[in-house]
Amino acid sequence: MSLRVAIIGSGPAGIYTAEALTKQAVVPLEVDVLERLPTPYGLVRYGVAPDHTSIKSIAGYLRGVLESPQVRFLGGVELGKDVDVADLLDCYDAVVYCTGAMLDRRMDIPGEDLPGSVAATDFVNWYCGHPDMPADRFVLDSPEVAVIGVGNVAVDVVRILAKTADELRATDVPEDVLTRLAASEVKVVHMIGRRGPEHAKFTLKELRELGELANADVRVRREESVADVSAASRQIRGNVEVLQSWAARGLTGRPRRLEVRFWMRPVEILGEERVEALRLERTRLVDGRVTGTGEFETLPVGMVLRSVGYRSVPLPGVPFSETTMTVPNEAGRVRDREYVAGWLKRGPTGVIGTNKSDAAETVRTLLSDLSDRYGGSDPSAPSAPAGPSGREPARRAKLDDLLAARGVTPVTYEHWLSIEAAEVALARSLDRGERVKLLGLAAMRTAYDH
Ligand code: NAP
């Protein structure tokens, strides 16, 4: 008898969970990875910046997992719309929720909902060609924009705003988005940190890239780059050194300029019909808390991108803590036969690889809980041999029948391969890099449904 597991979400957490199951389980296994979109890889496809090709190459590794004989991909199937938790518990022995953190956090300041004040997550989805984000969602018609936050997402967003379309031609940015980036009128990008350079969340490698842009100068104010890092980690010392070196160098007349700011917090977004300016207040730390000094500055920006962290979205019928914005769990266990992994489990922290050990912990819990029912498991034992029946074991019929009865036709892994092939062909026809993403569900459907 096989252990049947449904994984909800095909981003890194979901696929690492599938991998951990195939490696740890010593019983025959059937893993279905259910995904709302027609495409796998979640944040690797729709969150990692298009010019970060080495991080994006993780998709090659994840692909190997999806192609394991025990694993099946079912795209276009949404929890809460096409199936509910009761259906899943009826069709599978266990369910693992891995839907990540898809929404932005808010700043709760006046003007936050003005047109032109946008979530960095939306902007990231836009340039990554997420099907929820049409090409005309962003018009870069303001000479100055502000990005709030000094984490790695802010650095990605700033870099994409600062690069020329030519620098992004070889990436997989959808052609319509590239055209809009080429028409960008942005000249100055302000990146705003509410604390000091020693508190910034970006990593050194990512920060350094901002100093190497062909099209943009970087400016840091000398007085804002001062920090005592004698007791700080190497990473923080490195960040501060780089920022201080930028503070010491002059502008070279490049067409765009990055203003990296510290000790400034946004207090209001100003404008009548859309964003016209951003009001900042200088800050200092009082007992470790960010506190306003009463000294204000107004930036004449036409767009504000909030890059102050992601948050998870509650799943219908699944427990959720509004305090931690995660699914409450013990080492991945949510309730009987329900588990969680990734950002939905621990919050939006860490690099993609962090999800591997996170998923492994959840799978250990799952196998230890279910071992009595399925003949035992020993994580230290060698992997179970691949099933002889290829990628379509018969017992999966229950979910397939249920979906068919509801008129839901899942996007198969083979369909996904057709989408990939169409993206490679598109890149060739446009004389661009390895692939160019298809934009929108209709274009994807055309790629596999002919
Ligand atoms: P993050 O690292 O948590 O950074 C959030 C930033 O927003 C911090 O600077 C934070 O400042 C600031 N912030 C929060 N609330 C604010 C407010 N109300 N007003 C002003 N500033 C505020 O989040 P992230 O950049 O979204 O990244 C999420 C995760 O993805 C991280 O683990 C990141 O490393 C990872 N990631 C990695 C890469 C890469 O490896 N290349 C790329 C993208 C993302 P405080 O510190 O003062 O709270």
Boltz pocket constraint, residues with backbone or C-beta under 6 A from the ligand:
constraints:
  - pocket:
      binder: B
      contacts: [[A, 47], [A, 52], [A, 106], [A, 107], [A, 148], [A, 149], [A, 150], [A, 151], [A, 152], [A, 153], [A, 154], [A, 156], [A, 192], [A, 193], [A, 194], [A, 195], [A, 199], [A, 200], [A, 201], [A, 202], [A, 206], [A, 264], [A, 265], [A, 266], [A, 307], [A, 308], [A, 309], [A, 310], [A, 348], [A, 349], [A, 350], [A, 351]]
      max_distance: 6.0
